[in-house]
């Protein structure tokens, strides 16, 4: 399967918002909260405007996306969503690999994410390790970290 990873454009917004909504609702443990707070199903376009969102495309179809927000030496995984029809096919892993490469090239030392319990196994499987507790909108999760390798002389500092 050929997966293309590219920067999202404003032309992708409708598909991104639909994918975000469907992916969010596919998580049984979040459905009750999302039913009570439907505004949480509205994905903001800010990261697309700044170039921080990357999309995974297979056969011309957008099947996943991620948003990386750099904070100095750490990059925050702000979004990581895969179309429910494409889950468990390596799309999420490819998006994490892309974020790690992008972060390393930008001089970032590690990626961090607040993982909800439903995503914990996925993040562990792609190399993240727990570093503490995370407070989420719907309870608690795990703050996780993935070291990334810097490219170039900065790596040896």
N, C-alpha and C positions, 0 to 999 in steps of 0.2 A: 504494500500500500504506500503510495507516494503522498507524503504530507508536506505541504508548503506552509511555512511560517512567515508571515509578513506583518508590517505595521498596519493597524486598522485605519480606515478612512471614514469620513462622514457618510460616505455611501453605504457603509456597513452598519450604520446605527440601528435601523429597523430590525435587522437580523440579530444583532448583538442583544438588543432589548428583549426580543422574543426568546432567544436562547437562554439568557439570564433568567427569565421568568420560568421557563420550562424546567431548566436545570435546578433552580431553587425549589420548585414545587415537587421535584422527584425525590427529595429527601424527606422521608416520612416524619422524622423527628422535628422538622422545621415547619411542617404544614399547618399546625395549629396556630403558631405565632403569626405566620404569613396570612392566615385567614383573618386574624384579629387586626393585623397591621398591614393592609394591602399596599401602603406607600413604600414598604420595604421591597416590593417587587418592581419598583421603577428604578432602572439602572441609569445613573448619571453619565453624561457624555463627556465630562471634563477631561478624562484621560485620553480620549481620542483626539481632542483638540491639541493636547500637549505632546502627542506621539508616544504616550506610555503604554498604550494597549496594543498587544500583538494578537493576531488571529491565526488559527490553524485551519487550513483549507484542504479538502480532499475532493478531487474531481470537480472543482469549481464550487463546491459547497462549503460554507463556513461551518465548522463542526466544534469549535472551541475557542476560548480566548483567555488571555491573562493580562493583568496590569501590574507593572512593577513601578514602585515609587521609591526613588533613591532618597536616603536620609544619611548623608555623609558616608561612612564606611559600611553602612547597612542598607540593604534594599528590602522594602516591605512588599510582600506579595499581597496586593490589595484585592485582586480578583483572580480566580482560577475556576472557570466553568467549562464544562464539556456538555454538548448536546446529549441528552439521555440515550438516544439511539446509538451514540458512538462511544459510550462509556465502556471501559475495560478493553480498549483496543490500542492503548498506548498514546492517545492524544494528550492526556494530562501530563504524562511523563515527558513527551516532546516539548510541551509548553514550559515545563520546569527547566529542562535542559537549555531551551532558548533563553529563559530569564537568567539562568546562571551564566551563560556565555555573555549576554548583554551586560550583566552586572560586573563580571570580571573585566571586561574590556573598558568599563567606565571607572575602574579602580575601586569597586565595592568588594569588601571582604566576605560578606555573608548575606544570605537571604533569610528573612524572618517572616513568620506567619502566625496568626492566631487560628489554630485548627479547632473546628468543632468536632465533637465525638464521632460524627459520621465520616469525617475526612481524615481522621487520625491515622488509620491503617494506610491510606494512600500516601500521606506525607512521609510516614516512616519508610514505606516501600521505595520512595525516590530519594532517600538519604537524609531527611530532616531528623533531628533529635530534639526531644523535649528539653526545655530550659526553664520552665516555670508554668505557673497557672495563668490563664488568660480569661478576662471577664468579657463575655459576649452579650449581645442583646437578649439572648434566650437562655442565659445560664453561664456555665463555665466551659472552658476549653483548655487547650494546652498551647503555650507559647513555644514555637519550634524554630530551630535554626539550622541552616545548611551552609557550611563554609564553601566558598567558591574560590577558584584559583585565579589570581590576577595574571594578566598577560604583561610581559615586559619587565623592566628593572624594578618597578614598584613592589613586585612580589617579594623581593628579598629584603625589604626594609624591616 
